[in-house]
Amino acid sequence: MKTRGKSRKAVKRVDKESVRASISFPIEDYEKLEQAAVDKRVSLAWVVREAVREYLASTFSHSSKE
């Protein structure tokens, strides 16, 4: 994966199927993510990955219909 300009950091591959990314959230959002993870009995990382999957599916399914 190429980076644009000097503001982007290189992406670290965890394995052949995934990469590690560092993301900052507003405190209020992070607390909601933590609570969602507790409520669902999953990791916070799982909650974030699932939210991203749903967002991408929604975004790309809408854009392909336009």
C-alpha positions as CSV (number, residue, x, y, z in Angstrom):
1,M,0.0,0.0,0.0
2,K,1.5,3.3,-1.0
3,T,1.4,6.4,1.2
4,R,0.7,9.9,0.1
5,G,3.1,12.6,1.1
6,K,4.9,12.8,4.4
7,S,1.9,13.0,6.6
8,R,0.9,9.3,6.2
9,K,2.7,6.7,8.2
10,A,3.7,3.3,6.7
11,V,1.2,0.6,7.3
12,K,2.4,-2.4,9.3
13,R,1.3,-5.8,8.1
14,V,0.2,-8.2,10.8
15,D,-0.2,-11.1,8.5
16,K,-1.2,-11.8,4.9
17,E,-4.8,-10.9,5.5
18,S,-4.6,-7.8,7.7
19,V,-2.7,-4.6,8.6
20,R,-2.2,-2.8,11.9
21,A,-3.4,0.8,12.1
22,S,-3.3,3.4,14.9
23,I,-6.5,5.4,15.1
24,S,-7.4,8.2,17.5
25,F,-11.0,8.8,18.7
26,P,-12.7,11.5,20.7
27,I,-13.0,10.4,24.3
28,E,-16.8,10.2,24.1
29,D,-16.7,7.9,21.1
30,Y,-14.0,5.7,22.6
31,E,-16.1,5.3,25.8
32,K,-19.1,4.3,23.7
33,L,-17.0,1.8,21.8
34,E,-15.7,0.3,25.1
35,Q,-19.3,0.0,26.4
36,A,-20.4,-1.7,23.2
37,A,-17.6,-4.2,23.5
38,V,-18.5,-5.0,27.1
39,D,-22.2,-5.3,26.2
40,K,-21.5,-7.7,23.3
41,R,-18.7,-9.5,25.2
42,V,-16.2,-8.9,22.4
43,S,-13.0,-6.9,22.1
44,L,-13.1,-3.2,21.3
45,A,-11.1,-4.0,18.1
46,W,-13.9,-6.4,17.0
47,V,-16.5,-3.6,17.5
48,V,-14.4,-1.2,15.4
49,R,-13.7,-3.8,12.6
50,E,-17.4,-4.6,12.5
51,A,-18.4,-1.0,12.3
52,V,-16.0,-0.4,9.5
53,R,-17.3,-3.4,7.6
54,E,-20.9,-2.2,7.9
55,Y,-19.9,1.4,6.9
56,L,-18.0,0.2,3.8
57,A,-20.8,-2.2,2.8
58,S,-23.3,0.6,3.1
59,T,-21.1,3.2,1.4
60,F,-20.2,1.0,-1.6
61,S,-23.6,-0.5,-2.1
62,H,-25.1,3.0,-2.3
63,S,-22.4,4.4,-4.6
64,S,-22.7,1.5,-7.0
65,K,-26.5,2.2,-7.4
66,E,-26.1,5.9,-8.2
